[in-house]
Amino acid sequence: MAERVEEVEVIHLWASPRSVSTSLMYSFAQRDDMEVVDEPLYPNYLRVVGAERPYREELLSKMESDGNKIVRDIIFGPGQRKYRFCKHIASQRLPGLAEELMKKGKHFILMRNPLDVLTSFDKVAPPSFVDLGYASLVNIYSELRDEGKPPPVIDSDLLQEDPEGTLRGLCDDLGIPFQAAMLKWEPGPKPFDGMWAPYWYKNTHKSTGFEAPKKYPSPFPSSLYNLLEQSLPFYNLLRSYTRQNMVSPNPNLPVPANEKLFAWVGDQTVPRESAKVSVFDSIVQGGDGVWEGLRVYNGKIFKLEEHLERLFDSAKALAFSNVPTREQVKEAIFKTLIRNGMFSNVHIRLTLTRGKKVTSGMSPAFNQYGCTLIVLAEWKSPVYDNAGGITLVTATTRRNSPNNLDSKIHHNNLLNNILAKIEGNNSHADDAIMLDKDGYVSETNATNIFLVKKGHLATPYADCCLPGITRATVMDLAVKENLVLVERRISLSEFHTADEVFTTGTMGELSPVIKIDGRTIGDGGVGPVTQRLQNAYSKLSSESGVPIPTYQHT
């Protein structure tokens, strides 16, 4: 006869229903140091909630249903083994239970995709949001995390796909040795099964171990769709806490502070990881959107009105309907910046899509919801080396002609530019020059371009390139600086032999070019005209712009 153990260490499993929690209980029951208890809180739950189950009256008549007596005498009572594994369904943790339930023992969470849980649960009883327990699992995780003991989280699919690896990791997290016996058990009912087992455990009784998840799912009942939508956010939050996701390295962000930013999507501010658009949105269906890049200096948005004018012109050229007003767009920008506390050294990617469609397809007739507005503000310094200079190569990809797609429309379908950028990346250059259909220089994949020869400035016509706002600003500054400036067709060799070359754009401001296609430009440094215009641009951008409401200069 086993020796009585007065102080048993309890391992609490908190699970959503239909999540292979019974299989996991059978797994732990195979250990030589473990006794198991099947849903000890269930009688208390049925008594308090009054849920109807076929076995309700029998269960309440034969099992202890006082929650605090269950906690004291069954969960934490004396036992025969070193450990006691208690399987709990999360929804059965009701208010009023003794605090020691959560403060004592080791806890972990098992959950399953509600797509599968709902399909399985519905075969036995009509499910409710409370029954599914996802909100309860999130509360359990948060409560334990706040106590400094975040519980391990296991996804049932991962457990079924890799039982040994998942169990080894779980045992390690719980501080107990893994035992190979946990991988197999005998088929049939178990003496520790709850009296509800005949209703819920039929398939588990046929098993002898963890079975791989089905390759193809069952059809999902449309009647449960609303429940699914309620449950998925909680499941996805828990899924982010699984061992696999916690240990998987995420890419390093260029600016770590941008990890916890807020973006505007549609009509609201949302955290970075929730900043998503519908798969039916035109931006997904066909890159059907227009955009602007803006910069914030010293509490002011530089050239905001000019950027908005181009945004609305582009939307009109593409025949957008149900477009938000200029004031609505400005308010979304201001609210996003203020919510993030972003008032300087900030870049904004402002996007307006044609909006969500009622069904997938090309036709704008399907766009019946109105436009989708996106405001993405990031801490971001100019992206190029404006002190040392950048290098360019010439791409074989030609810039779109107005015969095909007018570059004056600032649209989101950037494949033409991206193909050129790939060529630049492959050549280890900062960017790539794009020629027009006749072989003249148009712009780079991301910026407008200027050259200086004998003190005179020249830039390509805005025929096959975007007439950039930074480009226009520099042209105005050149006049104020009494510099000679012309727009004309410019061949590639003229850029190769220029005294100075620089690019312009909101993202990078004025960037000196020191090498093109392996040819050094000028003396390989920042030229005097470029430096002069950089200084003038810096002064203008620091002094002008549309003020952000509530910003206080310090």
N, C-alpha and C positions, 0 to 999 in steps of 0.2 A: 504493500500500500504506500502511495506517495506521501511524503512528509508534508504537513500543512505549512504553507508559507503565509505569514501574517501580513507582510508588506509586499504585495505584488506590484510590479511596475507595469502600468497600463499603456498600451499603444492604441490610440484612438484613430480609427479610419472614419473620415467624414466624406460621404459620397453622395452623388446624385443617383437617383434610382436607375435601374437598368444599365448600370455602368460596369459590369463584371465584378461588382463588389463582392458577390457571393463566391466567385472563383478565387478572388484574392483572400477571402476568409478561409476557404479550403486550403489555399497555398500556405498560409501562416499556420494552419492547424497541423501541417505535416512536420513542423519543427519539434524537436525534442525538449525545447525549453518554453513552449507556448501552450496556453489554453485559450479558447475562443468563446466569445459570447455574441449571439446573433441579434442585433438591433434591440438592445435592452430598453431603449427609450420608447419603443413602439407602443406598448400598452398605455403609457402616459399620454402619448400623442393622440391616440384614438379616444381616450377618455375626455381630454380637454377640448379637442377640435370637433369631436363628434362625427368624424368621417365615417362613411358607410363602407364596410368591407364584408365579404361573405363570412369571414371568421371572427368578426368583431366581438360578438357576445361570448363565444367560447374563450377567446383570448383574454378578455377582461375578467372572466370568471376564474381563470386558472393561473394568471400571471400577475405579479405585483404591478400596480398601475400608478402608484404614488411616485412622482418624479424624483423627489429628494431621497426617498427610501431606496429607489433604484440606484441612484448615484452612490449612496453610502454603502449599501449592503451587497449590491450586485456588481457594479462597476469597480468599486474600490474595496470590496470585501476581501477577506482572506481567500487564498487559492492553493492550488497544488503545484504550480509551476512558477518559474521566475518571472515570466511575462504573461500578461493577459491582453489578447487582441479583442477589442470591442469594435464591431462594425456598427456604424451609425449612419442613418440617412439624414442629410443635413436639415431637411424640413422638420425633423422630429426634435430638434433642439428648440424648445419653447422658452419664453420668458418665465422667470421664477425658479429655474433650476439652480441648485447650489453652485456657488462660484468655483468650487474646487473642480468641477467638471472640466473647465478649461484651463485651470491653473496647474493641475497635476497631470503627470504622464507626458507621453510624447504624441504629437498629433501629425497627421498628414491628410492630404485631400486627394480624392480620386474623382475625376469627372469625365464625362463623355459628351461628344457633340450632340446638341439637342435634336439635330436632324434624325439621329439614330435612336435617341432616348424616346422621343415622342412617338415614333413609329412602333417601337417595342411596347411602351407603356400602354398605348391605346388598345392593344390587343387584350389587355386584362381589365383595365378600368379607365374611364375618361380622365385624362390628366388636367391639372390646373397649374397655374404659375407657381403657387406655393408648393404643390407636390413635387415639382421638378427641383426645387431647392437651389437654383443657381444664385439667387440673391443671398440666400443663407450661407452658401459656400464663400461668397465674396466677403460677407460680414465676418465669418469665422477666420478667413485669412487675414483680414484687416485687423481684427482684434488681437490675434496672436502676433502679428507683425508689430503692432504698437507696443506689445509687451516685450519686444526684442527677441521673439521666437517665431520667425516666419516659417510656416510649415512647408515641407516638401509638397509639390503638386504633381500628380501623375495623370496623364491622359490615357484613357483605357485603350485607345488605338495603338499607342506606343507600347503599352504593356503587352498587348496581344501580338504585335509585330516582333518584339524582342523581349520575351519574358525574362530570360536570364540577365541580360544587360540592365533592364529596368529594375528588376528586383535587387540586383547587386547595388545599383546606385541608391535605391530606396533604403536598403539595410545600412549602407554607409551613412546616409543622412540621419537615420534613426540611431546610429551608434550601436548596432547589433551585428554579429557576424552573419554573412549569407550562408544558408544551408541548401545544398543541391536538392534535398528532399522537397523543397518548396515548389519544384517544377512539375511534380506528378502527384496524383491522388487516385484512389479507387473510385469507380463510378457508383452511383446510387445515392440515396438519402444518407444524411449524417445525423448522429445522435444529438448534435448541438444545433441542428436546423430549427428555426422558428416554426411555429405551427402554421404559418402562412406559406411554407415551402411548397405544398402541392399546387398552389395557385401561381407561384412565381418562378420556381426553381426547376421546372421540368427539363429544360435544355441543359442546365448546369449539371443536373443529376446524370446526364448521359456522358458528360465530359470526363476526361482523365488528365487534363492539363489545360493550359491556356491555348485556345484555338485562334488561328490567324483570322483577322477580320475579313468579312466577305469582300471579294474583289469588286462586286457590283452591289449597290444598295437596293433596298426595296422602294417602290414608288411612295412618295410622301403624300399623306392625306391633306388635301387642300383645306379641310375644315380646321386643321391645326396650324395654319400659316401664321395667324396672329400671335399664337403662343410662341412660335419659333422666333418671330421678330422681337418679342419681348425678352426672350432668353439668350439670344446670340450675343448681345453686348457683354453680358456677364460671363458667358463661356469664353469669349475671346480675351477678356481681361484675365481670367484665370489661366488661360492657355499661355499667356505671356509670362506666367510665373513658373511654368514647367521647367524641370531640370534641363531639358534640351535647349529651351529658349534662353534660360538664364546663363548657361555656360557657352552658348554659341556666340562668338565674337561679332559684334556689329562693326560696320566700317567706321573709321574715325571721321568725325565731321571736321571740315576745314576750320570752323569756328565752334568750339564746344558749347558756347552760350546759346547757340541756335537749337540745341536739343529740346529745350522746353519753351518753344515760342508758340504764339497764337497766330492763326491765319483766319481770314474772312472767306467763307465759302457760302455762296447763295445769299442768305440774309442774316448770317450769324457768325460770331467769333467762336472758333473751335481750337482745341489743342492740336499740336503738330500731327500726332498719330491719328487723329480723327478728321484731318483735313482731306476729304475725299469727295469725288464727284461720282455721279451715277454712271454705270456702264452704258446707259442709254444717252449720255450727254454727247453732244455733237463734237466736243473736243476729243472724245474717245473714238467716236464713230468715223471721223474724217479729218481731225485736226482743224475743225471748223470753229475758229475763234480769232480774236484780235487781242493784241497785248501792247503794253508799254513798260519800259524800265524807267524808274525814277530814283533820284537820290535825295537824301535828307542831310542837310548841313545846319548845325547850330539851331535846331528847332524850327527849321523852315524846309519846305519841299521845293526844290529848285525846278523852275520851269514847269510847274504843275499845270497851269492853264494851257500851255502849248501842247503838253502831252495829252491832256484830255481832249483837246480839239482834234488831234490826230486820231485818238482812239475812236471818237464818235464819227469822224470822217471815214475811217476804215470800216466801222460797223455799217454805216450807210452804204458804202460802196459794195458791201457784201449782202445788202438788203436784209439786215437783221430787223426783227420786229420785237415789240414789247421790251424795248431797251430801257434800262434805268435812267433816271435823269442825271444830269451833271452833279447836282447837289447830293443825290443819293450816293453816287460814286465817291464824291469827296468825303462825305460823312463816314462811309465804310473805311476809307483810307485813314482818316483821322482816328477813328475808334480803334482800328488795328494797331496803329502806332502807339496810341496812349495806353492801350491794354498791355502792350509789350514793354512800355517804358522806353521806347526807341525814339531818340530825338537828334541823333547825329551819327555819322559814319554808318548809315543804313542804306541798303538798296531795296527797292520795292519792285516786285514783279506783279504788275496789274494786268489781269486777264479778264476778258469778257467773251464767253462762249455763246453760240447761238442758242444753247440751252438743251434741256432734256427732251428726248423724243418719246412719242407714245409707242413706237415700235422701231426696231433697228431698220436702217435704210438711209439712202442718200438724200432724199427729198426734204427740203425745209418745210414742206407741208406737214411733216410729222412733228415739227417743233411747236408744241401747243402749250408749253409751260412758261414761256418767257426765258430771257437770257439768264445765264449763270455768271455771277460776278465773283472773282477770286482776287483777294489781296494777300500777297505773300511778302512779308517784310522780314529781312534778315540783317543781322550784323554782318557787314561786308565792306571791307576796304576795296579800293580800286584793284581789279583783278590782274593788272599787268605791272611790270617793273617800270614805273614811270621815271625812275632816277637812272637806272642802268640801261634801259632800252630792251626791245623785243626783236625777235627774228621772224621772218615770214618766208614762205615758199609759195610758188604759184601752183594752183590746183588745175587739174585737167577738167574738173567740173565747171561748166559755164554758168554764169548768173542768169537767172530767168530774164527773158525779154518781155516787154509789155505785150508782145504778140501772144505770149503764153499766160503769164500771170504778172500783173503790174506790181512792181516792188514798192510802189507808193502806198499800197495796202499793207499795213503792218499786221500780217496774219500769222497764225501759229503753225501753219504747215511749212516747217523749216527744213524739210528733207534736202532741198537744194543746198542749203548752207551746211547742214550736217555732213553731207557727203564730202564737201570741201574741207570741213574741219577734220574729218577722218584722215584725209590726205596730209593735213598739217600735223596731226598727231603722229602719223606713221613716219614723218620726216623729222620728228622731234623739234618742230617749230612751234611758236606760240600761236600762230594763226596762219591762214592761207589766203593769198590774193585770188580773187575770182575775176576772170575776163568776161566781157560781154560777147554776144554772138559774132561780132566782127573782130574780136581779138584785142580790143582795147580794155584797159583796166577799168573795172567797175567799182569794186570795194573789196574788203576782206569778208570772210564768212560771218564776221560779227560786227564790223565797224566800217565807217567811212575812212577814206585815206587822202592825204595831202602830200605834196612834195614841195620842196624849196629849191630853186635854182637861181643862183646869182641874186639872192635876196628877194626874189619874186615867188609868190605862192600860186599853186595851181591844184585844182581838184577836179575829178571827173564830173561830167554832167550827171544829174540825177535821173538818167533815163532807165538804166538797168540796176539802179541801186536805190536804197531807201534814202530819201532826203532827211537825214537825221537831224534831230533837234540840237544835239551837241555840235554837229557839222554847221548848222545855221548860226549857232552862238559863236563859234570860232570865226566864221566868215564876218560876222558883225564886229568881233573884236579886232580882226585884221584891219578893217577899215578905220576903227578908232585908233589903232596903233600906226596908222599911215603906211600900211604895207600894201603892195600891189598884189591883187588877187584876181585870178581868172578861173572860170569854169570852161573846160574844153575836153575834147577827146585826148587821152594821154596813153601812149603806148607803154608796154612793159619796159622797154629799154630805157625810157626816160626815167622811170623809177630806179632802175639799176644804176643809172649814172647821176642821180640827183645829189645835191649837196646835203639835203636833209629830207627825211620822210617821217611823217607821224600819222597815227590813226586817231579817230575820235569816236566816242560813244559814252553813253551814260554809265555803263558798267565799268569802263576803264579810264574815263576822262581823256586826257591827251597823252598818248603813249609814243615816245620816240622809237623809231625803227632803226636798228643798227646794222641789219643784214637782211638781204633779200636773195633767195636762191644761191646762197653762198657768197654773194658779192657784198663787200663792206660798203655801207652808205656813209659818204663823207669821210670823216676821220674816225668813224666807229663810236662816236659819243653823242651826247645830246647837243644838237646844234643851237646857235644863238637865237634864231627865229623861233624854234620850237620852245626853248626856255622862256622866251619873252611871252609867248602866247600861253604857256602853262601858268606863268605868274599872273597874267591878266585873268585867265579863267578861274584860278584859285581865288583871286580877290572877288570876282563877281559872284561866284557860287557861295562864298562865305557871307556875303552881304545882302543877297537878294533871295527871293523865294516867298512862298505862301506860308505864313506862320501856322504852326500846329496849335490848336486851342489847348489851353491849360499849361502849355510849356512855360516854365519860368527859367530864365537865363541865370546861371550861377557862376 
